[in-house]
Each structure stands twice: as C-alpha cells, then as structure tokens.
Amino acid sequence: MRIVRVANFVSASSGGLRTALAALGAGYVAAGHEVTLVVPGAAPSTRDTPQGRVVTVPGPLVPGAGGYRLILARRSLRRLLAELEPDRLEVSDRTTLRWTGAWARANGVRSMMVSHESLSGLLRLFAPPGTPVRLADHLNRATAAAFDVVACTTGWAAGEFRRLGVPNLVQIPLGVDLDAFAPDRYDPALRALLARPDETLLVHCGRLSPEKRVEDSIAALAELRRRGVPAVLAVAGDGPRRRALEARASGLPVRFLGYLSDRGLVARLLATADVALAPGPVETFGLAALEALAGGTPVVVSRHSALPEVVGEAGARADRGGPSYADAVQDLLIRDEPARRALARRRAERFGWPVAVAGFLRAHAAEPAPATEATDATDATDGTDATDATDATETTDAAEAADSVTKPASAPDPAVRRVPVNGTP
C-alpha cells in the first residue's frame, strides 16, 4: 500500500513530531508499505531514508518560530500528491493543511488527520481573553468532517473532539525506542560534568517556546534552592525564547545545552538525571517525558496536560509555578531511588513503537506487520472524562489504547473498535 504523509512544523531541530514521524514511517516500511513523507524546507529535495522517501518542498519561514516552515503552495502540493498516487493520506497539521482532506476525498483516497496539538489548549494560552470556546469547536468539527479518520494520541487530546460527538475519532498512543532510551545509558562522566555528587540534577528537554513553560522549570529550581535543596538544572533544546529564559535564569545554576542532535547524548542525559521536568500545559503526549521514563528517570508534569495519562504513578503532577513543581520534585526524591527508577522504566515499557505502528496501520485500514500486531484488550478509557487529565486513566497500556479506535463509517475493518463518545459505548 502507498502511504503518503504530509507534515508542517518539521525542521532539522524538531523534537517530538520529527521523532514520531520517523518511527512511524520506519514501522510502515517494515510492514511492507511504500511510504513518502512530504515536509517544507528551504529548497526542494528528495532522499531515501529508513522511514521511506522524504520529499522536501519549498516553504516560507514562520516568523518568530525558530526555524519552522510551512507548505503554503496548494497548487504545487496538489500536483505532487497526484504524482505520488497515494492509497492513504496521513496529515500532521490541521490548520494550513486541512484542505488536503478534501483533495483526498475527491480522489478516492482514505485520509487521516493526526492531531499533535490541542486547539482548545492553545487558544486558552494565546488567544485574547474572551475568545469563545466555540471557535475551537467550529475548527475541530471542520477537521473531523474533512478526513475519514482523526487520530489523537491520548484521551486528553481526544477530549476536544469527543465532546463534539465526532464519529470518526481514533485514539492511538505514540511510543518510545526502548533500546535507545534505557537505564543503562546512565553516564557518570556526564553526571560529573553537570552536577556535584551532592546535588540533585534536574533536566528539562524540549523546545524553548512559550507553550513549553520552561520558566516553570526554572522557577522550580529557584524554589528548591530557597528550601535548601542543592539542585541544578540542565536545559536541552533551543527555540525563540532562549534569550529571555537565559535572562530569567541569571544567578541560578542553570546550564543551557542548546539543541542536541545526538540522540545518544539525549538518552544519556535523560537517564543520568534525578528528575525530569515537563511543565507544558497543552502537551498532547510528551515524547521527551516518555523517553525520560524509559531511561529510568521519573518526571514531574503539568496536571493540566495529557502527561498524567502517560507517566501514571511513575511521575508526579504539579500546578503552574515554582512551589508546586518543587513540591512534586521533592515528593519523587523521597522515594527509594532504585524503586522509583524501576517504576519509571516499567511504565515506559507499555509504550513500544511496534504497538503504536500497529495501531496507526489499523486506523489506516492497512495490514500491520505480523510481528507488530497489538494484543486485544478492553478499552481502558471507557467512561473517562478525557478533558480532565487529573482523572485520566493511569493503568492504560499502549496495546489497549492502540486497539481503542473509532470505526469510521468508511472503514470496513472489523478489528477497528469504537471509542466511546461522551462516555457512551
């Protein structure tokens, strides 16, 4: 089967989205499918990669976005899609690329929109006060109507569609490379470089942009030190807010490492930390947090995001602000260290990429590779209010969620099972 994927907001220094695209694409290829990814760039190019063919088309820079580009030339993209002749279309931008759903329908191509962000959450963060919730609802209805399938990676992310009664909603978790990110990546030399033996090493790994709330990690460090906890913070990532964050961290033991292109170094950093911080309030999955868990490092997350679903009891939740995050860090540190690290690893082991790939292929009504077939399990999100991350299911494993997909009207695959709408099976 020929699967064509189109994504915006992907660059050489991208984080979670780039990782997810690469892992899913490689899984599709391993399942025997012909895979092409179309992304924006400075100049056109085509290259063969483990995730299939990657086609770069020219796209303008997004001002103030730290290097992100957009595919805006609709006519050129229509021509390219026609040339590629996809059997399935998978899109990862529900703003500027939503129109591709209409193209797919007009050409008899089954389509999927993968929702990597919470529109409701972003409007809460950035829209002027008083912006009506119905604006997000209107746009989300339009997205659902344009595509055969809307895929979300957590119940929290699916909540803004579920409350609308969207019939073609699927929930499929992402995954983590459990070999690359593992407790044995702990690096004593890196530890010695970043912290003294008596210091607590905190790590924030992610893009330095407003929605990631890096300032909460810095505030947590300041509060911990005020309480007498000898903590230090390493920040891995780059982005438009770096200078402002460096100024905010002035006088504190914060080391800005910049973007780390070496995934092995990222794995060592996450496995070496005592606690990882992920304070973004609109995270819909949080791959960096899952990678930290895989390395045996517990994570403090925003209770207002999807991350409580992902980290479960292997992490701690916090409200916004330094004191709440400091409390959560201390709650984790008082746990027995071998026990908390073992719990983190066990939690991550529920989220392998093979199960994620199987779930996405099932939602595409494509045949998964036999080795990646997910186990049949009861949907653990039944009856859960997906808009409340605090109450989100903490025992759901990736195999269960991969099987918990809504059967679109056009999908004949009997293995694809319906997700409850507003808690009703």
N, C-alpha and C positions, 0 to 999 in steps of 0.2 A: 504494500500500500504506500502511496506517495503522500507524505505528511509535510505540509509547508507551514512554518511558524513565522510570525511577524511580530517584532517587538520594538518598542521605543525605549528611551531612557536606559540604554545599554552602552557602556564605554569600556575602555581598557582598564579603568579603575573602579568599575562597578562592583558591588558586593553580592547580596543575596540573589537578586534576579539573574545576574550573569551565571552564578553558580548553579541555580536551579535549571536554567535553560541548557547549560552544558550537560548536567547529569541526566535530565530527562531525554535530551537528544541522543546521548550515548545509549541510553536504555532502549529507545525506539530503534536505533540502528541494530543493537544486539538482538532485538526481536524480529529482525529481518525486514524492516521498513526502509524506504528511501526517504531521507529526511533533509529538508533545506530550511535554514534559518535566515530570515531577511532582517537586517538591522541598519540603522543610519550610521554614517561616518563622514569623514572629510572628503573622501574620494571613492569612486566605485572600485570594487574588487570582488573576486571570488576565490575561495580557498576550501580545500578539503580538510576536515578535522575529524576527531573521534565522534563528535556529535552530528556528523553529516556535513553537507556543504553549507558554508556560511557565505551569504551574498551581502555585501555592503553597498548601500545606495547612498548617494549624497543627501545630506540633510543639514539644516542650519543649526547652529548652537542655540541652546536655550539661555537667554541672558540670566546671569547670576546663579546658574545651576551647577557650576563647577565642571563643565565639560560635556554635559549631556546634550544629545542631538535628537531631532525629530524627523520622521519621514512625513513630509507635507505634500510632496508632489503626487497627487492622486492619479493623474493620468499615467505617469510612468509606472507607478506601482500596479495599476490595473493591467498594463501591458505585461509586466513581469509575472504577475500571477497567472495570466493567460498562458504565457510561455511555459511556466512551471507545471501547469495542468494538475493541480493537487486533487487528491481524493478526500483529504481532510485539511481544514484550515484551522490553525490554533493561533490566537491573537493575544498579546500581552500588553495592551494599552486600551482602556475603554473610554478614552477621551478622543484623541485625534485619529484613532484607527477604528472607531466603532463602525464607520461606514463600510468596512470590509465585510461585515456580516451580510449586508445587502448584496454585495458582489457575489459572495459565496452562494446565497440563496438563488440569485438569478442564474447562476451557472451550475446549479445542482450539486454543490459541494457541501458536505456536512461541516459545520463550523462550531468552534468552541472559543469563548472568551474566558481567559484565566484572569481572575480578579486578584491582583497583587497588592491592592491598597483598599482602604476603607474610605469611600467618598464621603460618607456621613462624618467620619472622624476627621478627615482633612478639612471639611467645611467648618467643623467646630473649632479647629485650631486656627485657621487662616481667613475664613470669611468674615466680613464685617458683622458686628453684633446685630442680631435680629434677622439674619439670613434664615429664611424658612426651611424647615426640615423637608418640606415637600419638594424643594429644588433637587435635593439628593434623590428623593423617591422618584421624581419625574425622570431623571437621568438614568437611574437604575432600571426603571421599567423599560426605557428605550433600549438599554443594553440587552436586557433579557429577551425583548421582542426581536432584536436583530440577529441573535445567534441561536443555534439549535441547543447549545449547552452553555451554561455559566458555571465555571468551576471556581470554588473557594477552598482554601487550604485548612481552615478551622471553622468551628461553629460560630465563633465571634465574628469572623469575616463574613460568614454566610448570613448573619443575622439581619443585615440591612436589605437583603433580598428575601429572606424567609418571611419577614413581617409583611411583605407585599403579596405573599401568596404566589411567588414566582414558581411555575410548574416545572421548569427545566433546570433546576438548581442541583448541582452536584457538590459534594464535599470530599476532597481528596487531600491527604496530608503530603507535605514535601518530605524530604529525607536528609540523611547525613551520611557521609563516607566514613563508615565505622572503622575502616583500616587506617585511613589517613589521619583521622582525629581519634586519638586513643590515649589512655592514661600513661602508656609507656613513652609518650612524646615529652614527658616532663624533662626539663633541661636545667640541670644545676648551674651550668655556666651562665645561661640566660637569667636565671633567678639571681645570681650573684651580681649581674650587671644592673638589674633593675631595682633590687631591694636588699637591705641588710638581713642577716639571719633572724633578727628580732622584729622585723617589720612585716606587716600584712600587705601583700601585693594584690591590688585591685586592677582589673582590666576592663576597659570599655572598648569594644571592637565594632566599628560601624562608620558610616558616612557622617561627616561633620556638617549636618544640615539641621534646620530648625525642628523638624518633626522627630528627630532622634533624641532631643532633650539631653544633650551631652552636659549641659550646665547642671543637671541634677546629679550626675556622677561627680562632678567637681564639688558641688555643694555637700554631697555625702562625705567626700574625703575631708573637707574642711570641718564638718561636724564631728567626724570620728576623731580627728586630731584635737579638736576642742575638748573632747571627752577623755583625752589621754591615750587613745589608741594609736600606736605608731604605724599608720598606714601610708602607703604611697600608691599612686595611680599611673598606669600606662595606658595611653590612648592610641589605638591603632586605627588609622583611617584619615581621610582628607576630605575637604569639601569647602563650601563657600563661607562657613562660619569659623574657619580655623583661627584667623587673627583675633576675632572677638573672644573666642574661647581661650586662647593663649593669654589674652589680657585678663580675663576673668580668673585664670588660674595663677596669676602672678603672686609670688610669695609662697605658693604651695608646692609640695613635691610631686609635680605632675610632669610626666615625660610624654611629649607628642612624638609618636614614631612615624607619622605620615602613612601613606598608603603602602601596604605590604604586598607586593606582587608574588612573593614566595609563599605558596600555600603551606609548605612545610614549616616555615617560620611562624605563620599564624597558628598552626596546630601546636607547635611547641609553646608559644606564648600562652594560649588558652589553657593548655594542660599544666603549665607552670604556675598560673595564678592561684591565689587562695579563693577568691570570689570574683565572678564576672558580673558586670552591671549592664542592664538593658532597659533603660528608663523610657524608651519611646512609647507614648500612649496610644499610637494608632498602628502599631505593628500587627500585621495580619498573620504572621507565622514566626519570624525571627530565626533565620538560619544560624546567625552568629551565636545566639544563645544555645541552640541545639548542638552546635559544634563544641561549645564550651562543656556542655554536659557530657558529650562523647569523650572528651579529654579528662573527665572525672572532676570537673570544676562546677560547683553549684552556682546558680545565677539568681540575682535579685532583679525582678521585673516590675514593670508598671502593672498594677492591678486593673487598670482601665484598658489594657490591650488584650490581644489574643494569647499572649505568652503564658498566663497561668494555665491554660489548656495544655501547652507544650511542656512546661517544666514540671508540672504537678508538684509532688511533695519533695522533689529534688531541688527546689528553689524556694524563694520567698518573695512575697508581694509587697509593694510599697505604694503609697500615695505620692503626689508630687512634693518635692522639697527635700533638703538635706537631712533633717531629723528623721523623717520616715524611712529614707533609704539607709541611713546609718543604723537605725533600729534593726532593719532587716538584715544588714550585713552582720551585725553582732549576733542576731538570732542564729545565723548559719555558723558563725565561728565558734559558738559554744558547743556545737555538735561534735561528736567524736570524728576526727579528721578522716581516718580510713573508712568509717561508716558513711560519712556524707559523700565521699568521693565514689564509693562503690554504688551508692544510691543514684548519684548523677549518671554514672555510666549505664546502669540498668535502665534508667528512664530513656536514655538516648537509643538504646538497643531496640526500642519499639519502633524506631523510625528509620529503617533502612531504605536506601534508594530503590532496590528492586520492587518493594511493595508499592512505593509511590508510582513507579513506572507502570506497574500492572494496573493500578487504579486509573491513571490517565488514559492508558490504552483501552481499558474497559469503557470509560466515558466516551472515547472516540468511536466505540463500537468496532475496535480493531483487535486483532488477536494478540494477546500478550505472549511473550516467550514462555515456554513451559516452566523454566527454572524460576521465573519471577511471579508465578501465579499466587495471588494473595489467598490466605485462608478464609473460609466462610465463617463469619461471626455476626452476632447480633449487633445492630447499630446502637452504640452506647450513648448517642446523643439524643435518642428519642425522649421527648418531653422536656428537653433542656432549653432554657431561655438563652439563646445564643448571644443576645445583646448584653448579658451580664457575665463578664469574664470571671468575676469572683466566684460565681456558682457553676462555671463551666466544668464539664466532666474531666476529672483528673485521672481516671483509670482507662480512658480510651487509648488503645494502641493503634499503630498505623495500619495494621491489617484490617482492623474493624472499620476505621474511617475510610480506607480505600474501597471497601465493599459498600459503604453507605453513600450511594449516589442516587440522584433522582433520575428516573427513566423519562427522558424527553419523549414527546408524542411521536417523533420521527425515529426513535431508536427501537429496533426490534429485539435487541439483545436481552434475553430473559435473565441473564446474570446481573444485569444492572438493576439495583433495587432502589425503591423510592425513599427519599429522605422526608421526614415529617415536615409539613408546612404549619407553622404556628403551633407546633407540638402535637398535631393530629396525624396519626399514621395514614 
